[in-house]
Amino acid sequence: MTEKFAPVLSIAEAILASTLLAGCVIGPKYHTPTATVPPAYKEVTPQDMKEVDNWKVAQPSDTTIRGKWWEMFNDPELNQLEEQADAANQSIASAYASFLASRALVREARSQLFPSLTTSPSITKEHQSPNLVLGQAASSSTTSISSTFAEYILPFDATWVPDLWGRLRQTLRSNVYNAQASAADLENVRLTIQAEVASDYLQLRDQDSLKQLFDSTVVAYRQSLDLTQALYETGIDSEESVAQAQTVLDTALAQDTNIGIARAQFEHALAMLTGQPASTFAVSQKPLNYAPPPVPLSVPSQILERRPDVAAGERLVAAANAQIGIAQSAYFPTLTLTAAGGFESSSFSNWLSWPSRFWSIGAAGAETIFDAGLRHATVMQFRAQYDETVANYRQAVLTAFQQVEDELASLRILSKQIAQQDAAVQAAQHNLDLATERYKLGIDPYLNVTAAQTILLTNQQTAVTLRGQEMVATVGLVEDLGGGWNRSLLPTGNQLVAGQSPTVGPPPSPGASTNRPAQTTATAAPASPAATTLSAAASHPTPQK
């Protein structure tokens, strides 16, 4: 009985010994790299809340941007375009396919932890030449030997390379981290597309506002032309005034027509972003008639949790760290366990009978004795690549803070500028009213009226443009803050192995300000109870153990 089960016992002993050794994992333990994180934003201080209209301290429940952040603009048409882009944008589809490939690599790496079992059954019938010399004994024998025989084989081969030093587990970890980085890249692409859709849509509406302004201006200029024409015909005014009025009208008409170029380009861009041909896509004309919504602004450290590009950079650092362990494991020997067995017979009737069985079992080790420094150089290579990913991660963090500060400065300054520009528009309108009245009384020439009209139109156009810039800056701030995403939405290792997708689904079709930064680890701090909400409306996985 003992002899009968000897191969099974040998295999069990080898597996047990390998399992006990497999608890060892070679490589540095991963720690999230540190990054310079300021305690507060420079461009927004409590004093700004007093000076800038409609900026306020937010309630704690308002410090989070929701998933569909564009809904804060309360524009149904924008909502529809965002949904279309999420479903049909080809850049998002491409990023999703890249994530699927990274997820498949995780499952491939996991399969290497388990034994492989193969079989190659065969049936062979062979006829040998009777002239073959089978040996001296055979040549002197008078017994007839059959030269035709059959061979039936049903073999099973098992191979297992125990993960003695953690090379396979480090490979799995590296692939998990890379897949998580790919998932973050997907969400970064999605956020970029969402922000571009909102920005292009709002700029298109800004062009509609300019169109409305020039349309009304053309009407007013026609009325002025009619007035000067009537005065000229009655002999009160000169033909020069008529020519001046006609010039101003024609200039406004040309500018009114030119607006169509930019509007068409924004419309075509929206078609591309939503996955539709520009030839069949249209957006009805409607001027921009609402102000930017308040944008929740939390403490700076939360950017590290909410920006998908920053999260992707950190995951790549973790993957590079695992690669060092993979390279270091090459210093240690490898063990391969093999087992073979099956049934072999020359007769089909007793092919699968117990006496027809055969088996073999073995173990083989391999170790590099001399490689002229190859393994050491490989470890140094991956250490350098790790340092590179750390630098890239820290650069991404610095870039994120720069972008947020840029948008905060834009919103703060635009808010003040819009108020000043509105005052300039009112002054220009008053100047035009005075010039028109003095012209009607015959005090001043019509040239004063045309000059006042030009000044007013220029200031009105600037006011409309500034409001459009304010809306685009609001979208930019939301994008720079990470939209409605956070790193808790990254798929875990178990979810990747199970073939699950990110929580945010793929497309259906393919504080006082200070200038001294604080050195902290790159993990998000809890939200400040006194986070700010800005509106310039003047008018994850478990870390390696």
JOFENQUI-V938181 format. One record per residue. N is the residue number from 1. PSI is psi in whole degrees, -180 to 180 (* if undefined). OMEGA is omega as a letter, one per 30 degrees, with the letter a starting at -180 (* if undefined). Layout:
BEGIN
n=N psi=PSI omega=OMEGA
n=N psi=PSI omega=OMEGA
END
This chain:
BEGIN
n=1 psi=-44 omega=l
n=2 psi=-41 omega=a
n=3 psi=-35 omega=a
n=4 psi=-38 omega=a
n=5 psi=12 omega=a
n=6 psi=-46 omega=l
n=7 psi=-38 omega=l
n=8 psi=-42 omega=l
n=9 psi=-39 omega=l
n=10 psi=-43 omega=l
n=11 psi=-44 omega=a
n=12 psi=-41 omega=l
n=13 psi=-42 omega=l
n=14 psi=-42 omega=l
n=15 psi=-41 omega=l
n=16 psi=-46 omega=a
n=17 psi=-40 omega=a
n=18 psi=-38 omega=l
n=19 psi=-40 omega=l
n=20 psi=-38 omega=l
n=21 psi=-25 omega=a
n=22 psi=-4 omega=l
n=23 psi=-13 omega=a
n=24 psi=131 omega=l
n=25 psi=117 omega=a
n=26 psi=138 omega=l
n=27 psi=160 omega=a
n=28 psi=144 omega=l
n=29 psi=137 omega=a
n=30 psi=134 omega=l
n=31 psi=136 omega=l
n=32 psi=127 omega=a
n=33 psi=151 omega=l
n=34 psi=156 omega=l
n=35 psi=152 omega=l
n=36 psi=116 omega=a
n=37 psi=118 omega=l
n=38 psi=152 omega=l
n=39 psi=-21 omega=a
n=40 psi=163 omega=l
n=41 psi=137 omega=a
n=42 psi=-37 omega=a
n=43 psi=-4 omega=l
n=44 psi=115 omega=l
n=45 psi=166 omega=l
n=46 psi=-31 omega=l
n=47 psi=-34 omega=l
n=48 psi=-33 omega=a
n=49 psi=-27 omega=a
n=50 psi=-31 omega=a
n=51 psi=-28 omega=a
n=52 psi=130 omega=a
n=53 psi=136 omega=l
n=54 psi=16 omega=l
n=55 psi=140 omega=a
n=56 psi=166 omega=l
n=57 psi=128 omega=a
n=58 psi=158 omega=l
n=59 psi=153 omega=a
n=60 psi=-33 omega=a
n=61 psi=-9 omega=a
n=62 psi=13 omega=a
n=63 psi=10 omega=a
n=64 psi=130 omega=l
n=65 psi=131 omega=a
n=66 psi=168 omega=a
n=67 psi=-57 omega=l
n=68 psi=75 omega=a
n=69 psi=-26 omega=a
n=70 psi=-17 omega=l
n=71 psi=-14 omega=l
n=72 psi=-16 omega=l
n=73 psi=-10 omega=l
n=74 psi=46 omega=l
n=75 psi=105 omega=a
n=76 psi=-36 omega=a
n=77 psi=-39 omega=l
n=78 psi=-41 omega=l
n=79 psi=-43 omega=a
n=80 psi=-42 omega=l
n=81 psi=-38 omega=l
n=82 psi=-41 omega=l
n=83 psi=-40 omega=l
n=84 psi=-41 omega=l
n=85 psi=-41 omega=a
n=86 psi=-30 omega=a
n=87 psi=-30 omega=a
n=88 psi=-2 omega=a
n=89 psi=130 omega=a
n=90 psi=-25 omega=l
n=91 psi=-39 omega=l
n=92 psi=-43 omega=l
n=93 psi=-41 omega=l
n=94 psi=-44 omega=l
n=95 psi=-34 omega=l
n=96 psi=-41 omega=l
n=97 psi=-38 omega=l
n=98 psi=-39 omega=l
n=99 psi=-42 omega=l
n=100 psi=-40 omega=l
n=101 psi=-42 omega=l
n=102 psi=-38 omega=l
n=103 psi=-38 omega=l
n=104 psi=-36 omega=l
n=105 psi=-32 omega=l
n=106 psi=-45 omega=a
n=107 psi=-34 omega=l
n=108 psi=-45 omega=a
n=109 psi=-38 omega=l
n=110 psi=-35 omega=a
n=111 psi=-24 omega=a
n=112 psi=-13 omega=l
n=113 psi=-14 omega=a
n=114 psi=157 omega=l
n=115 psi=156 omega=l
n=116 psi=141 omega=a
n=117 psi=127 omega=a
n=118 psi=159 omega=l
n=119 psi=149 omega=l
n=120 psi=72 omega=a
n=121 psi=149 omega=a
n=122 psi=150 omega=l
n=123 psi=122 omega=a
n=124 psi=133 omega=l
n=125 psi=129 omega=a
n=126 psi=140 omega=l
n=127 psi=122 omega=a
n=128 psi=152 omega=l
n=129 psi=133 omega=l
n=130 psi=-12 omega=l
n=131 psi=1 omega=l
n=132 psi=137 omega=l
n=133 psi=114 omega=a
n=134 psi=7 omega=a
n=135 psi=164 omega=a
n=136 psi=-38 omega=a
n=137 psi=-38 omega=a
n=138 psi=-34 omega=a
n=139 psi=-26 omega=l
n=140 psi=-3 omega=a
n=141 psi=145 omega=l
n=142 psi=-1 omega=a
n=143 psi=135 omega=l
n=144 psi=128 omega=a
n=145 psi=129 omega=a
n=146 psi=132 omega=l
n=147 psi=5 omega=l
n=148 psi=127 omega=l
n=149 psi=161 omega=l
n=150 psi=153 omega=l
n=151 psi=123 omega=l
n=152 psi=121 omega=a
n=153 psi=132 omega=l
n=154 psi=86 omega=a
n=155 psi=154 omega=l
n=156 psi=128 omega=a
n=157 psi=128 omega=l
n=158 psi=136 omega=l
n=159 psi=136 omega=l
n=160 psi=130 omega=l
n=161 psi=99 omega=a
n=162 psi=141 omega=a
n=163 psi=74 omega=a
n=164 psi=-37 omega=a
n=165 psi=11 omega=l
n=166 psi=11 omega=a
n=167 psi=-45 omega=a
n=168 psi=-39 omega=l
n=169 psi=-36 omega=l
n=170 psi=-36 omega=l
n=171 psi=-43 omega=l
n=172 psi=-45 omega=l
n=173 psi=-44 omega=l
n=174 psi=-43 omega=l
n=175 psi=-36 omega=l
n=176 psi=-47 omega=a
n=177 psi=-40 omega=l
n=178 psi=-39 omega=l
n=179 psi=-38 omega=l
n=180 psi=-39 omega=l
n=181 psi=-38 omega=l
n=182 psi=-39 omega=l
n=183 psi=-39 omega=l
n=184 psi=-38 omega=l
n=185 psi=-40 omega=l
n=186 psi=-46 omega=a
n=187 psi=-29 omega=l
n=188 psi=-41 omega=l
n=189 psi=-44 omega=l
n=190 psi=-45 omega=l
n=191 psi=-40 omega=l
n=192 psi=-44 omega=l
n=193 psi=-44 omega=l
n=194 psi=-45 omega=l
n=195 psi=-37 omega=l
n=196 psi=-39 omega=l
n=197 psi=-48 omega=a
n=198 psi=-43 omega=a
n=199 psi=-47 omega=l
n=200 psi=-39 omega=l
n=201 psi=-45 omega=a
n=202 psi=-35 omega=l
n=203 psi=-34 omega=l
n=204 psi=-43 omega=l
n=205 psi=-32 omega=l
n=206 psi=-39 omega=l
n=207 psi=-36 omega=l
n=208 psi=-36 omega=l
n=209 psi=-41 omega=l
n=210 psi=-40 omega=l
n=211 psi=-43 omega=l
n=212 psi=-41 omega=l
n=213 psi=-48 omega=a
n=214 psi=-34 omega=l
n=215 psi=-46 omega=l
n=216 psi=-34 omega=l
n=217 psi=-41 omega=l
n=218 psi=-41 omega=l
n=219 psi=-45 omega=l
n=220 psi=-39 omega=l
n=221 psi=-34 omega=l
n=222 psi=-40 omega=l
n=223 psi=-39 omega=l
n=224 psi=-40 omega=l
n=225 psi=-42 omega=l
n=226 psi=-39 omega=l
n=227 psi=-49 omega=a
n=228 psi=-34 omega=l
n=229 psi=-43 omega=l
n=230 psi=-41 omega=l
n=231 psi=-36 omega=l
n=232 psi=-43 omega=a
n=233 psi=-28 omega=l
n=234 psi=-1 omega=l
n=235 psi=8 omega=a
n=236 psi=-37 omega=a
n=237 psi=175 omega=a
n=238 psi=166 omega=l
n=239 psi=-26 omega=l
n=240 psi=-40 omega=l
n=241 psi=-40 omega=l
n=242 psi=-44 omega=l
n=243 psi=-39 omega=l
n=244 psi=-43 omega=l
n=245 psi=-40 omega=l
n=246 psi=-39 omega=l
n=247 psi=-46 omega=l
n=248 psi=-41 omega=l
n=249 psi=-47 omega=a
n=250 psi=-38 omega=l
n=251 psi=-45 omega=l
n=252 psi=-39 omega=l
n=253 psi=-43 omega=l
n=254 psi=-43 omega=l
n=255 psi=-37 omega=l
n=256 psi=-43 omega=l
n=257 psi=-38 omega=a
n=258 psi=-27 omega=l
n=259 psi=-30 omega=a
n=260 psi=-26 omega=a
n=261 psi=-55 omega=a
n=262 psi=-40 omega=a
n=263 psi=-43 omega=l
n=264 psi=-39 omega=l
n=265 psi=-41 omega=l
n=266 psi=-38 omega=l
n=267 psi=-42 omega=l
n=268 psi=-38 omega=l
n=269 psi=-41 omega=l
n=270 psi=-37 omega=l
n=271 psi=-47 omega=l
n=272 psi=-43 omega=a
n=273 psi=-31 omega=a
n=274 psi=10 omega=l
n=275 psi=32 omega=a
n=276 psi=150 omega=l
n=277 psi=139 omega=a
n=278 psi=-27 omega=a
n=279 psi=-23 omega=a
n=280 psi=11 omega=a
n=281 psi=138 omega=l
n=282 psi=146 omega=l
n=283 psi=125 omega=a
n=284 psi=153 omega=a
n=285 psi=130 omega=l
n=286 psi=121 omega=a
n=287 psi=154 omega=l
n=288 psi=115 omega=a
n=289 psi=26 omega=l
n=290 psi=160 omega=a
n=291 psi=163 omega=l
n=292 psi=141 omega=l
n=293 psi=160 omega=l
n=294 psi=138 omega=l
n=295 psi=118 omega=l
n=296 psi=130 omega=l
n=297 psi=113 omega=a
n=298 psi=-173 omega=l
n=299 psi=151 omega=a
n=300 psi=-36 omega=a
n=301 psi=-20 omega=l
n=302 psi=-17 omega=l
n=303 psi=-35 omega=a
n=304 psi=-22 omega=l
n=305 psi=-22 omega=a
n=306 psi=-17 omega=l
n=307 psi=119 omega=l
n=308 psi=-31 omega=l
n=309 psi=-35 omega=l
n=310 psi=-42 omega=l
n=311 psi=-40 omega=l
n=312 psi=-42 omega=l
n=313 psi=-40 omega=l
n=314 psi=-39 omega=l
n=315 psi=-35 omega=l
n=316 psi=-33 omega=l
n=317 psi=-44 omega=l
n=318 psi=-41 omega=l
n=319 psi=-41 omega=l
n=320 psi=-35 omega=l
n=321 psi=-42 omega=l
n=322 psi=-34 omega=l
n=323 psi=-31 omega=l
n=324 psi=-44 omega=l
n=325 psi=-39 omega=l
n=326 psi=-43 omega=l
n=327 psi=-39 omega=a
n=328 psi=-29 omega=a
n=329 psi=-17 omega=l
n=330 psi=-16 omega=l
n=331 psi=-16 omega=a
n=332 psi=154 omega=a
n=333 psi=158 omega=l
n=334 psi=150 omega=a
n=335 psi=131 omega=l
n=336 psi=123 omega=l
n=337 psi=131 omega=l
n=338 psi=148 omega=l
n=339 psi=140 omega=l
n=340 psi=148 omega=l
n=341 psi=170 omega=l
n=342 psi=-155 omega=a
n=343 psi=137 omega=a
n=344 psi=132 omega=a
n=345 psi=158 omega=l
n=346 psi=1 omega=l
n=347 psi=132 omega=a
n=348 psi=-32 omega=a
n=349 psi=-32 omega=l
n=350 psi=24 omega=a
n=351 psi=-47 omega=a
n=352 psi=20 omega=l
n=353 psi=158 omega=a
n=354 psi=-40 omega=l
n=355 psi=-19 omega=a
n=356 psi=4 omega=a
n=357 psi=154 omega=l
n=358 psi=155 omega=l
n=359 psi=160 omega=l
n=360 psi=152 omega=l
n=361 psi=145 omega=a
n=362 psi=169 omega=l
n=363 psi=143 omega=a
n=364 psi=138 omega=l
n=365 psi=156 omega=l
n=366 psi=137 omega=l
n=367 psi=135 omega=l
n=368 psi=124 omega=a
n=369 psi=-41 omega=a
n=370 psi=129 omega=l
n=371 psi=14 omega=l
n=372 psi=35 omega=l
n=373 psi=11 omega=a
n=374 psi=-48 omega=a
n=375 psi=-40 omega=l
n=376 psi=-43 omega=l
n=377 psi=-37 omega=l
n=378 psi=-42 omega=l
n=379 psi=-44 omega=l
n=380 psi=-37 omega=l
n=381 psi=-48 omega=a
n=382 psi=-29 omega=l
n=383 psi=-42 omega=l
n=384 psi=-41 omega=l
n=385 psi=-34 omega=l
n=386 psi=-47 omega=l
n=387 psi=-36 omega=l
n=388 psi=-45 omega=a
n=389 psi=-33 omega=l
n=390 psi=-45 omega=l
n=391 psi=-42 omega=l
n=392 psi=-39 omega=l
n=393 psi=-47 omega=l
n=394 psi=-36 omega=l
n=395 psi=-39 omega=l
n=396 psi=-38 omega=l
n=397 psi=-46 omega=l
n=398 psi=-41 omega=l
n=399 psi=-39 omega=l
n=400 psi=-45 omega=l
n=401 psi=-39 omega=l
n=402 psi=-46 omega=a
n=403 psi=-41 omega=l
n=404 psi=-45 omega=l
n=405 psi=-38 omega=l
n=406 psi=-48 omega=a
n=407 psi=-36 omega=l
n=408 psi=-42 omega=l
n=409 psi=-42 omega=l
n=410 psi=-47 omega=a
n=411 psi=-42 omega=a
n=412 psi=-46 omega=a
n=413 psi=-40 omega=l
n=414 psi=-36 omega=l
n=415 psi=-45 omega=l
n=416 psi=-41 omega=a
n=417 psi=-38 omega=l
n=418 psi=-42 omega=l
n=419 psi=-42 omega=l
n=420 psi=-39 omega=a
n=421 psi=-37 omega=l
n=422 psi=-39 omega=l
n=423 psi=-38 omega=l
n=424 psi=-38 omega=l
n=425 psi=-44 omega=l
n=426 psi=-42 omega=l
n=427 psi=-41 omega=l
n=428 psi=-38 omega=l
n=429 psi=-42 omega=l
n=430 psi=-40 omega=l
n=431 psi=-42 omega=l
n=432 psi=-42 omega=l
n=433 psi=-43 omega=l
n=434 psi=-44 omega=a
n=435 psi=-40 omega=l
n=436 psi=-42 omega=a
n=437 psi=-43 omega=a
n=438 psi=-33 omega=l
n=439 psi=-42 omega=l
n=440 psi=-32 omega=l
n=441 psi=-6 omega=l
n=442 psi=13 omega=a
n=443 psi=-46 omega=a
n=444 psi=157 omega=l
n=445 psi=168 omega=a
n=446 psi=-19 omega=l
n=447 psi=-35 omega=l
n=448 psi=-36 omega=l
n=449 psi=-46 omega=a
n=450 psi=-38 omega=l
n=451 psi=-43 omega=l
n=452 psi=-37 omega=l
n=453 psi=-44 omega=a
n=454 psi=-43 omega=l
n=455 psi=-43 omega=a
n=456 psi=-47 omega=a
n=457 psi=-42 omega=l
n=458 psi=-43 omega=l
n=459 psi=-38 omega=l
n=460 psi=-42 omega=l
n=461 psi=-42 omega=l
n=462 psi=-40 omega=l
n=463 psi=-43 omega=l
n=464 psi=-44 omega=a
n=465 psi=-41 omega=l
n=466 psi=-39 omega=l
n=467 psi=-36 omega=l
n=468 psi=-42 omega=l
n=469 psi=-36 omega=l
n=470 psi=-41 omega=l
n=471 psi=-43 omega=l
n=472 psi=-39 omega=l
n=473 psi=-34 omega=l
n=474 psi=-45 omega=l
n=475 psi=-43 omega=l
n=476 psi=-38 omega=l
n=477 psi=-43 omega=l
n=478 psi=-44 omega=l
n=479 psi=-45 omega=a
n=480 psi=-25 omega=l
n=481 psi=-4 omega=l
n=482 psi=7 omega=a
n=483 psi=-138 omega=l
n=484 psi=17 omega=a
n=485 psi=154 omega=l
n=486 psi=160 omega=a
n=487 psi=-13 omega=l
n=488 psi=-15 omega=l
n=489 psi=-5 omega=l
n=490 psi=141 omega=l
n=491 psi=142 omega=l
n=492 psi=171 omega=l
n=493 psi=-41 omega=l
n=494 psi=-38 omega=l
n=495 psi=-37 omega=l
n=496 psi=-42 omega=l
n=497 psi=-35 omega=a
n=498 psi=-4 omega=l
n=499 psi=22 omega=l
n=500 psi=156 omega=a
n=501 psi=170 omega=l
n=502 psi=157 omega=a
n=503 psi=-42 omega=l
n=504 psi=110 omega=a
n=505 psi=157 omega=l
n=506 psi=173 omega=l
n=507 psi=144 omega=l
n=508 psi=-41 omega=l
n=509 psi=157 omega=a
n=510 psi=* omega=*
n=511 psi=128 omega=l
n=512 psi=149 omega=a
n=513 psi=144 omega=l
n=514 psi=149 omega=a
n=515 psi=-2 omega=l
n=516 psi=117 omega=l
n=517 psi=155 omega=l
n=518 psi=133 omega=l
n=519 psi=114 omega=a
n=520 psi=166 omega=l
n=521 psi=155 omega=a
n=522 psi=58 omega=l
n=523 psi=150 omega=a
n=524 psi=140 omega=l
n=525 psi=158 omega=l
n=526 psi=153 omega=a
n=527 psi=139 omega=l
n=528 psi=138 omega=l
n=529 psi=-18 omega=a
n=530 psi=50 omega=l
n=531 psi=163 omega=a
n=532 psi=147 omega=l
n=533 psi=126 omega=a
n=534 psi=133 omega=l
n=535 psi=121 omega=a
n=536 psi=45 omega=a
n=537 psi=80 omega=a
n=538 psi=-32 omega=l
n=539 psi=* omega=*
n=540 psi=163 omega=a
n=541 psi=162 omega=l
n=542 psi=130 omega=a
n=543 psi=164 omega=a
n=544 psi=135 omega=l
n=545 psi=* omega=*
END
